[in-house]
Amino acid sequence: MAARRRRPDDESATRTALLDAAEELMLEEGYAAVSSRRIASRAGVPNAIHYYFETMDDLFIELLRRGAQRSLAHQEEVLASAQPLWGFWDLLRDRSNGALNAEFVALANHRKAIRSELAESSRTFRRMQLAALAGVIEGSDAAAGPRSPEAIVFILGAISRFLLTEDAFGLDIGHAEAIELVERCIREIEGERIKT
């Protein structure tokens, strides 16, 4: 009798260990180092990966979804704070998410299923950002700069990603000036950062 395939939402300890091992490998060595053998070895559960994930894409998609759920919860908390624009900027610059996101972007260049999942996840994040920040941006009396919430959210995201990318290989020319420019604009919209 053939073994029953696990449902994608099965949260057994073994399945979680496999996802944890895959995430660790991606962070340490990049997505190209992630194989079913290496994951199983790291998790200490030989020959179990295909019992929980039919394909490696299924595993990567589940890993992406798991990270997105954590990030969405954190983003929701930040966007509900007293200064959501400052919180959003800090969240975007958080290096702990940057490395794994970069690996998924690189992986998406080679795998259509990952690209589709990443695009949908990104749309969800962007919609949440716009819903939370539109009132703050449109309601400000800032004298200069873009007033479009879409433009501001996009610009903050683009600048933060580029800063993280260049930081990863040791380039920081112009970074302090770019950060100061962004933070001056945030001050005009949301005021000085409240110390917590």
Secondary structure, 3 states (H helix, E strand, C coil): CCCCCCCCCCCCHHHHHHHHHHHHHHHHHCHHHCCHHHHHHHHCCCCCHHHHCCCHHHHHHHHHHHHHHHHHHHHHHHHCCCCHHHHHHHHHCCHHHHHHHHHHHHHHCCCHHHHHHHHHHHHHHHHHHHHHHHHHHHCCCCCCCCCCHHHHHHHHHHHHHHHHHHHHCCCCCCHHHHHHHHHHHHHHHHCCCCCC
